[in-house]
Amino acid sequence: MASQTADQKMALITSNLQEVLNPEIIQEILTKNERPLKIYWGTATTGKPHCGYFVPMLKIAQFLAAGCEVTVLLADVHGFLDNLKAPIELVKERVGYYRFAVTEILKAVNVDVSRLKFVTGSDYQTRGSDPKDPFKGYPFDLLRLSTCVSGHDATKAGSEVVKQVDAPPLSSQIYPVMQALDEEYLDVDAQFGGVDQRKIFTLAVEVLPRIGYRKRAHLMNPLIPGLQEGGKMSSSDPDSKIDILDPPDIVRKKLKKAFCPPKQVEGNGVVSFVEHVLLPASALRSPDSTPSISIPRRDAEPLVYTSIDKLKADYLADVLQPQALKPAVTEALLEILAPIRQAYQASEEWQAVEKRGYPPPPAPEKKKKKEKNLGSRFPGAGALEAKPDGHVEGEGALEVSVGRVKEANGST
C-alpha cells in the first residue's frame, strides 16, 4: 500500500512468522520502493486441503496487504515426485481442486484475490530447453544443479517434507532441487512456507549461486499441532485434521474428540488453532480489524479475548476450560467454513473436478467372484485402494501412478 513505510511493510510481512532467512534482501527492496516485493508459496497437489491451510492463507493475506506480488505455485510435478502421492492421471484434476480451494479459503476471510497469481508447475517445469540453445531452460538447469548437489544433501533437504521410506526413489532427491530452482523461474525475491521446509530453503540459498542465480529470502510460518496428540495436521491422517468441506456434524465430532487437556497450552491443537487461525481470521473479517473470539459459558458471562496471551493465561489458570473452549472454537470455525461449502455446492465445475481428481475407491465385492482382468485404469482395477492423502496402493498401483507411455508401434 502506497501509504505504508518500508518499516511498516516489513513488520507486516514478517509478523507471526517463526523464522526469516536473509531479511536484508526484503528490506533492501522495500527501502528502494522501486517495485513490489515478489513472493511465492507452493503447495503439492496431493491430498485435499484441510483447515491447516488457513495458516499460510492468512499470511498471504498480510503479504497482499503490504503490497506484495504473490504467486501460488500449484506444484503438480512435486506431488507426483513425492513417492507417487498423486497419480499422474489424476494430478491435473487436483490442480483444479486446489485452485478452487485456495481461492475460496482466502475469500472466506475477506481477502481480495484479484491480485493473486496462480502458476501450475508442469506449465514450465516440463518445458523443453531453448531450441536455439539446448543448454538453456528449466530441464538443463535442473541437470546443472544436479552436478552441484550431492545425493546426501538432497536427501537431507527433503527429509521433513518428502515422504520417507526405506528405499527412497531418486525422485525424492529431485524434489528439493526443483523447489530451489523454482525461485529463479518464478522470478521472486522470497519463498514462503512452513518451518518444516527450512532445509530446502537453506539448500536453495547455497546452491542457486553455484549456477549463477541469486539467493532469495525465506519466510517460515509455524506448524500448528493436529487435533490428536503429537504431530501436525496432515492429509494422510484423517483424525488429525478437518477438511475445508467437512460437513458441520463431522467438524463437531472431530473437535469434540480433539486433544485439548485442561491447563495445558503446549501441543494443544485447539488452543493453537485459535492463535494461528481464528484470531487472525476474525481481524480480517472485522470492520475495525480487531481480532476477537467469544467463549460462551453456562453460568457466567462470556469470555471475550482479543489477545492469545490472555486466553492462554486463563487456560493455564483453569479460568477457561476445554468444555467451554471446544464448542466456541467449533462454532467460530463453522462460520468461516460456511461460505466455502456454499461455494462448493454452487459450483458444478468444482464438484466435477473433485470427482475426477479424488475418485472414490471401488466398492468392496459382496461375494467372491471369478477374477476378471480390468486393466490398469483407475479406479476399478483389481485391489487398488485410494488412501486419505490421495495416493493409491495395490496391484497395478505403480502403473496407475506413473502412467504408461505408448511405444512407437502404438502398443503399451
Secondary structure as UniProt FT lines:
FT   TURN            2..3
FT   HELIX           6..14
FT   TURN            15..16
FT   STRAND          19..21
FT   HELIX           23..32
FT   STRAND          38..44
FT   HELIX           51..53
FT   HELIX           54..65
FT   TURN            66..67
FT   STRAND          69..75
FT   HELIX           76..81
FT   TURN            82..84
FT   TURN            88..90
FT   HELIX           91..108
FT   TURN            109..110
FT   HELIX           113..115
FT   STRAND          116..120
FT   HELIX           122..125
FT   TURN            131..132
FT   TURN            134..135
FT   HELIX           138..146
FT   TURN            147..148
FT   HELIX           151..157
FT   TURN            158..161
FT   HELIX           171..185
FT   TURN            186..187
FT   STRAND          190..194
FT   HELIX           195..197
FT   HELIX           198..207
FT   HELIX           208..211
FT   STRAND          217..221
FT   TURN            235..236
FT   HELIX           238..240
FT   TURN            244..245
FT   HELIX           248..256
FT   TURN            262..263
FT   TURN            266..267
FT   HELIX           269..273
FT   HELIX           274..278
FT   HELIX           279..285
FT   TURN            287..288
FT   STRAND          293..295
FT   STRAND          303..305
FT   HELIX           308..316
FT   TURN            317..318
FT   HELIX           322..346
FT   HELIX           348..357
FT   TURN            375..376
FT   TURN            382..383
FT   STRAND          385..386
FT   TURN            388..389
FT   STRAND          392..393
FT   TURN            395..396
FT   HELIX           397..402
FT   TURN            408..409
//
